[in-house]
Structures are given as C-alpha cells and as structure tokens.
Amino acid sequence: MVLGWTKHGDGKHLAPGEVVRPDERLSWPRMMGFGAQHVIAMFGATFVFPLVMGLDPNIAVMMSGVSTILFLLIVKGKVPSYLGTSASFVGGVFAIRAAAGGDTAGADAIVTGAILVAGLVLALAGLAIHVLGVRIIHRVFPPVVTGAVVMLIGFGLAFVVADTYWPQDHWVALVTMLITFVVIVLFKGFIGRIGVLVGLVAGFVLSWVLDRVAGPITSVLPGANLRDASGAACQAEGTYCVATAFPHDRVDFEPVAQAAWIGLPEFHGPDFKTSAVLLVLPAVIALIAENIGHVKAVGEMTGTDVDPYVGRAVAADGVTTALASSVGGSPTTTYAENIGVMAATKVYSTAAYYIAGVIAILFGLCPKFGALIAATPGGVLGGVTVILYGMIGLLGAKIWIENRVDLGDPVNMVPTGAGIILAIGPVQHFIGGDFTLEGIALGTIVVLGGYHLLRAIAGPAPGRAPEQAGSGPA
C-alpha cells in the first residue's frame, strides 16, 4: 500500500532480529522521532550543496520534503528513502556561473533550467529501465564507466575548494576539516553519520568567535569588491575584472536579523540554454548509478525483491529534480545517510519518511532559518567541501573495486585516465562561437565515448560477455 500502515507488534518494542517493514509502523510518537532523525541525517549535505551551488537553501530544504513524499508515491511505498540535494551537479553549476560572470540572478535561472532538463532526461532513463530492465543500463554504463564518471565528478571539483572557498579563510578551513575528520572517525554511531554537519557547525562557531576576538579578516569574496586593472570598480567578473581582497567579518548576521520568521522562500523560474544543459548532463549517469545502488541496498536490508521498482525510483528522482528546479530549488537524489539510519534502527517504515518530508517543508517556511544557513562563511565551506568532494571521488573507486574492474585492460584504463584528467584540470575545449565543453562534461564524454569506441575496436574482453566488458567476474 502507498498509504496506510499495519502496527508492528505492540508498536513499542522490537524483539532481537525483528525489523519494521516499509508497510508497518510503530506508535506515532515513535515514528515522529524516527522521521526527525531522518531529517537530521540528511540535513548537512542537503543545505551545504545548495550553498556551494549558489542556490537558496530554504527552497532546497522545502523541496526535499516535497520530493520525498512524491518519490514515495511514485514507487508505491516499496522503497523507503529520503531525497536530499544531489552533489553531482556542482561542477556543471560552477561552469555555468563562470560563463555568466557577475549576473547572479540570470545565472540562477540558467542553472535551474539546465538542471530541470537533466531531471527530465533522468526521468526518461528511469522509464526506459522500467520497460527494458536494469540490464540495459549495465550495457550502456558498465562499472568502469560509471565509476569513472562518479570519480571525475568528485575530483573535478577540486578547483572549487582551491580557488573559491579555502582562500577566504584558510585557517578556519583547515580547523573545520580536522574537526570533521575526528568526528566522522571517532564517533561510530549517529554522531559519526552527521559528522559533516557537526564540523560545519563547529566551523561556524569558530568563525564567529574569531570575529569577536581577532577582528575582521582580509580576503577575497567571490563577486564582491570587483576592480579592473586600474583599480576602478566594475560589474562583471572576468579576465580584466576580478575580486580583490578587503576586510570583512567572517559571519554576517544582518540578513538573518532582517529575515522573517514565517514566509515563503524566494521562488524563481528557470531559463534554458543549450550550452548550460550540456554541462550538467553528465550528472545523470552518476544519479542513475547512485539510485540503483541505493535501491538494491534497501532491498538487501528489507529482504525484499525491489528490482521491479528500480526504474520507478530513477524516474521518480528525475521527476522530483525537474519539479524542484522549476521553482528555483536544487537537484534531488536518494541518500545513503538515511539508509545508514535504517540499518542502525531496523525501522524501514515509509511512515517515518512521510513525517520527515512534512518536517522539511515546515523548515522551508522559515526564511530566518534559510538566512542563517546562507551566512555560513566560505572558509567553513572550504573545510567541509574538501572532504565531501574527495569522498564523492573515492565512491567511483569503490564501484571499480566492488565490480573488480580490470584497469590493466587499456580499453578501461586509457579513456578513464584521460577523462579524469580533463575533469580535474578543468580543461576547456572550444567548439565554436560561445560554445565550450570543459571539465566534468568534457571528461564524461571522453570516458563514455572513448570506452565504447575502444571496446568496439578491441572486441569483448576475454572470457566475458559484451555486456560485462569492463567489469570483473560475477
């Protein structure tokens, strides 16, 4: 059933070895607690990544709640999952904003328009999976390609840390990173799973204390205090118009004080540019792999066959991404953090996720909360994102290891290595006119196109069927 749950036992206790299935629930007060826990578990990344992409975190949090409820309805309540902000689009978004210069409002619309189209492509991919079966994805995107794309998305964001966040306050960035390290490793339970959020809060508090004790910091804020070569003020950031260092507080609470306690976020519509769409399309590959992995993980934990719902889950992610970006929100994806919460609690009830969705929507209706999130200093984001981006990149390596990809095979190694370097650069390839492929988009095309070209020339790897080429033995 999509809605309506059977009470598990007395609704209060779980015997050893028992689980609460997706169509069951405990008492409603307990389900409220589990729902709140899911919101906390996803909270760090769900508002960090909108900040990184320059999008409204209030809209992101609100639409994550809406998206979660819609996702559950589309999968008919068979796949308990929370949809938070996807990190896979960050590289493409930075490339779009760089091309837009200082036009922040225009860039916001172009970014969300590009993500909306990517969401529709993801929804169509989900429909194809539902009709044709999961095997079609493994043929087009074998593990060597999927792992490479995930890796280049993470490592391709290194320049964001190096050029944008870390220079704003390198000591706060370093301390924030170290605190996050310790929390993630030292605490094995729930605190460890929200280590990024703990590190971010600690860095925020440290920045505020330094403002009081050490005074303002002199550093470069992107898009602020723009000057040309002569020192005159200018408008659009570019080759001859750059941001210069100036004294400023690390934390600015003025927008928080001015924001209302209750109100709607500042929604905005999308704008569509073909060049921008091409920059974010590589994220679709990563999202397909991510969703399939998460759905299968849920199936293993609940002991149920969820393969018939993989296509629905991917399509639902695409639909919710398109819906969120249509009002100025961030792209969505299923979250491993929430899968970890389910594994720890043995409560897989979708009732907890509906409750979590409602809580997130209520958070989104508090503009003051959104303004507080937006006040996060750049140095703090530097300390957090250096970990997040690195972890994303290493997830690609994890895909290779789990599927025993043979990197000794030149068909696997050559396009993969080239694509990753192009993304990390980030390398620009001018096509003509104003159209440029660069970084993650260029790297993805090289990995995907290069792999299939070389595999067609070389033929299937010895001892493997064509659809298994690039992966190790089952």
C-alpha angles and dihedrals in degrees: 000000000000094000128018124061134209115233111248110231111306090342092244111069141045119206117221109285094015124124134193105239123219091260093049134074143189123227114314095247089054091047089053088057093049091048092052090049091056091051091052092047093056096035101091099057094032093065098027095061096049087052090050091049093046093244128134109274091201091060090044093054093045094047091046086063093047091045093050092054092046091048092054091050093050094049090046092239093294097116114050107207143138121228115219133164116305118231093199094088098053097096094048091047092053090051091051093049092048090055091048093056113196096345096111098168093047091047091052091057094045091049094051091043091055092047091049091057091047088052091054090049089051090050091052090049089053090051090051091050090049092052101035101030134244093286092075090064092051090054096050096035109029117184094266091059096040092049092048093050092049090048096049091047090058100038091038087069094061091101090060091061094042099044106029116024111022096054092056091071113348097181094052089046091053095047092046090052093050093048090051090049092054096045094049093049102033098047112059099182135056095317089057091053091056093042092124091056091047091050092049093051091047091050091048092053092045091052091051092049091050090052088057097041107030100024128224122346124229110225144120119280112196111250093006128112094005115195135176126222092280093052095252119139116259136179115223120053113234145114095317098027115061138164113257130205118263136162115272141150115264091225122039112194096174094096089048092054092049095048120097122244094228128029146098121286118251100269120195136183128245130256121207125224121167093215090053093048091055090054094059101036093089087068089069090070092053092047092052091053092044095050094046090050094049094046092050090048090054089049092053093048095047095040092233134124105249097162091105087060099049092093091047091051094051091045091048090052089052094048093049092046090053092046094048094047092047089071097037099273132134129267115269136223140166114271130233090200091067092047086056091052090053092048090053097045100033087223110128097164115143087213088077090056094050088052090047090052092053092048091052091050090053090051088053090057091065110083091184089061090052092049090052090053091048090054091069106129120244092238090058091050088051092057092047101041094050086064097040095049092046091050091050090052093049091051085069090056089048090057090053093049096047091049093041093234112195106231089177087075107091090214088064100034104045103055091035094054093044093048094050093050091049089053097045092049091047090230119198122214114191112214099180140293110006094332117112133167114208147159116344095008093051093044093051093051091050093049096046099038095038094050095051092043093052093042090053090051096043098037126221116333112259113280096010136102115241093254090054096052111126095029132085127247117299 
